[in-house]
């Protein structure tokens, strides 16, 4: 759904947590309206919204909201077990939660399942580094720096990641 994706995309650019969460709530509400779109596609978009909510909650140090949303995402993934997009959203969110909790090996396991998403790639570089897997971190950081895909995740992650790498190199 284009409207839901627009709200989710706008939420990712918000600096203020409340504004971001409000946009995510609007995205979720749009997905619950009556649509002539297959439920499987609505579920995939809902998974993206929930994953974004987990990331936002973690950024705002709201572990309660992050955990509740991750549980919701896991239920969605369990009931759509053949859908790789939903599974990837769950693994990305679960990896972010594990990374935030300092469970680096668990974070790596989850994030490797979603290793084509720029947000997960950035988190996986950090998880590899903290887990002592510097070679993997270096290889993935180079891949992420070179990433150019027309997706919101790339737009919000890669330019800043490139700046940080350049600053560290100099």
Secondary structure, 3 states (H helix, E strand, C coil): CHHHHHHHHHHHHCCCHHHHHHHHHHHHHHHCCCCCCCHHHHHHHHHHHHHHHHHHHHHCCCHHHHHHHHHHHHHHHHHCCCCHHHHHHHHHHHHHHHHHCCCHHHHHHHHHHHCCCHHHHHHHHHHHHHCCCHHHHHHHHHHHHCCCCCCHHHHHHHHHHHHHHHHHHC
